[in-house]
Amino acid sequence: MGRRRDNVRQPRTLWIVLRALVGQRLKAELRNGRFLEGKLEQVDDGMNSTWSEVSVADEGVQGMDARSQAQDAVDILFVSARQLVMVSIPSNFQVGPSVDRMVERTLISGQRRATTRKEPMLVRSRGDS
């Protein structure tokens, strides 16, 4: 028989890492082969992301550092989760502690939502005693 699927949402590690990287300047590869470098502003529950101060290049990350390749500059960029292939994590970023903090925040906010959810009221008809 199949396993019963719980309705409890488990934290997703990649989503948690991306949420922990909000505010950082990052480099990423897109599905269309282009590369971007910018500040990660927001990551939603579907892993869609918003970036600011973005430069987009056709060459790899090394080409972006040299600034010699054709680039486009964009103030704000929305990236669908489906289009994101790779995100380069900065070497000074502490993955373990950051993931632990985000998991804790995610679980705490989930508990708050669960405790603030109103329970359905039991309604009895007049004939019931």
N, C-alpha and C positions, 0 to 999 in steps of 0.2 A: 504494500500500500504506500501511497505518497505521504510525505511528511506534512504535518500541519504547519501552515505558514503563520507565524505570529504577526500581528499588526504593529508591533513595536519596531520603529525605525532605528536601525543600527547606523552609527556614524560611518561614513565612507572615507577611507584614509586619504585618497587623492583629493577629494573635495575639501577635507580638513586641512591638508597641506596648502592648497590654493587659498583657502580662507586665511590661513596664518601668514601668507605672503602679501596680503593686502597692504598697500602703502609702500611696497618695495619696488625698486626699478628692476625689471626683469627682461629677459630675452626669450622669445618664443618662436616656434615654427608653426606655420599654418598648413592646412591640407593642400592648398593650391601651390605650395612650394615657396611661398614668400616667407620672409622672416620679419619679426617686429621687435622693437625695443621700446619700452615705455614703463610708466608707473601703473601697476595694477590697482585699480580703484575699488572694484566691487566684484564679488562672485556670488551668484544666486544659487538657489537650491538645485538647479539643473546644471550647474557648473558653467553657465554662460557668464562671460566676464566683460567688464568695462575697463578700458585702459585710457590713460591721459598722456599728453606730451609724447606721442608715439611717432617713431620713424619706422617706415616700412621699406624693406629692401628686397631685391630679387636674389641677391647673393646670400651665402651662409652667414653665420654669426661673425666669423673672422672678417668678412667683407664689411660688415656693419661697423666694426671697430675702426677700420681704416678710413671709413667715410668716403671711399673712392667710387663706390657703386651707385647706380641710379637709385634714388630714394624719394619717397613721398613723406611729407610731414603732416600729421593729423593731430588736432587738439584732443578730440575724444573719439574712441573707437569701441564699438560693441563687437565682441567675438563670440559666436555661437560655440557651444561646447563641442559640437560635431566638427568644427573647423580647426580646433586646437589639437595639434599633434604632439608637441613637446614644449615644456617650459624649463628653462635653465634656472636652477636654484643657485642663488649666490653662495660663494664658498664660506662666507661668514655667517650664514643662516644656520641656526641650531634646530635641526629638524625634530629630534626627539622631544625636547622640552616644549617646542611650539605645538606639536601634535597633541601632547598631553594636555596643554592648556586649552586647546580648541575642543578636544573631546570632552573635557570637564564642562566647558561653557555650553556645548551642544546638549549634553545630558541634563545640565541644570535647566536650560531653557525648555527642554522637552518636558521635564518634570513640572515646571511652572505652568506650561500649557495644559498638562494633564490635570493639575489640581484646580485650575481655573475653569475648566470645562464644566458646564452645567449638566447635572444628571437629569435624565427625563423624569418628570413627575408621574407618580402613580395616580391615576384618576379612577375613582370608583363611581359606579352609578348609584343612584338613590336606593335601588333595590338590594344592593350588597350591604351586608353588615359585618 
